[in-house]
Amino acid sequence: MTTRIQLYKNRKPTDLYALVDDDVAHHFQQHRWSVHKPNGSRTMYARASIRGATVYMHQLIMGQKDGMEIDHCDGNGLNNTSENLRHVTHAENIQAIHSLNAYRTWKAGRKQERTL
């Protein structure tokens, strides 16, 4: 099961939520999480200021490994469930992004074909 964590923007609640596994939700419910979209990215992430440091939810869940990045398998940066996160190299992360974009483009084309 998953728990939804409310996200904020400019200290106001949004209609966006981050997803986490139920067994770790209590760790995240103690903090105010904001939605963040990095410049040039289409992906949004949950982040908070904890003890004066900016931290991302997915990094707290997975931990840091030298030379590795965290991939959101479904492309949704707000889905921080354990089954959706994995450590990958930068090259693997870029490849995953391109594969996901190709799938989305193909799927959009299929929808358009059905309406013609």
Beta strands, then each sheet from edge to edge (+ up, - down):
strand 1: 2-9
strand 2: 12-21
strand 3: 33-36
strand 4: 45-50
strand 5: 53-56
strand 6: 69-72
strand 7: 85-88
sheet 1: 2+ 1- 3- 4+ 5-
sheet 2: 6+ 7-
end
